[in-house]
Amino acid sequence: MNSFANLWQRISAFLLDYLILAVYLAVLSALFFILPNAGSLFDSRIKAQILGFLLVTFPITLYFAISESSKKQGTWGKNRLSLKVTDTDGNRVGFGKSLIRSTLKFIPWEISHTLIWEVTFNPELNPIILNSMLVSVYGLLGANIASLLLTKTRQTLYDLVCGTYVIKK
């Protein structure tokens, strides 16, 4: 019988992965301080949103999708904690399924980025829109955590949709 990863194991693995992500984000930030006129790349909400997606969300989503569909079946953080992502039969997940899983995982993150850019460029943002976006972010995060805590197989919503599990090796 498989031992499914619990909330704290999964959070710990993500925090380890975040060390890699933080280095990447620090290098990216340093480049923007060094490059002349780099700030002009963010002079409109649409440009900022697209550039943020291309430089942050997309590469990080790919990191998770590629790592979790690889032979090791997990990111650096998951491997450090002896966790792996599997399908319903305990097999390695294909890249397509892993990409969908990672995309669904990071939807709240991307909504947050959209909200940040919207508030930055539109400080008079309608409070109903602002609150709706905040509710969607926290609602999705809360639903994923609740699902992980309440399912016997410790699956988040994106795991349930994709038919994936995070288990101990």
PyMOL commands that set and color helices and strands:
alter all, ss='L'
color gray80, all
select helices_A, chain A and resi 7-34+38-42+45-68+76-80+95-105+107-121+127-150+157-162
alter helices_A, ss='H'
color red, helices_A
select strands_A, chain A and resi 83-86+165-168
alter strands_A, ss='S'
color yellow, strands_A
deselect
rebuild
show_as cartoon
